[in-house]
Amino acid sequence: MTVTLSDTARQYIALFEDETGATARDCVVLDGEDGHGKRVVFVVKPGDMGRAIGPGGKNVRSVQDRLDANVELVEDADTAAGFVANALAPAEVRHVTISENDDIVAYVEVAQDDTGVAIGAGGRNIETAKLLVERHFDVSDIQLT
């Protein structure tokens, strides 16, 4: 699946990679209409998450300061199921099943105590995960079970 990046997203990826030394494969800018301020979500190459965060969170904080936005990181994955689990982190995802009937849907079993974490305030975490998994794997919906 081909991901199309806006000019702003390309600029943010360049800044992110310069500041962290990690490789970003995607960037989504969310304008903050949900009352939580501007958010920038980077999809990071597998294995680069530690480098992206940096010691004590130094690298990601530097990017946040430069962009004046809340920065969120999602580790890329080779499979839709792996990507969904990463997109819902830090919620404890126990199992992901991808159903490929008319629409491709991810059914996700989350630890009961982490349901709220997976959904997020006002549904923002699960909505971000849905946006990203549709961009990368053509999955149309995520359902928590």
Secondary structure as UniProt FT lines:
FT   HELIX           7..20
FT   STRAND          24..30
FT   TURN            33..36
FT   STRAND          39..44
FT   TURN            46..47
FT   HELIX           49..53
FT   HELIX           55..57
FT   HELIX           58..67
FT   STRAND          70..75
FT   HELIX           80..87
FT   TURN            88..90
FT   STRAND          93..100
FT   STRAND          104..110
FT   HELIX           112..114
FT   HELIX           115..119
FT   HELIX           121..123
FT   HELIX           124..137
FT   STRAND          141..144
//
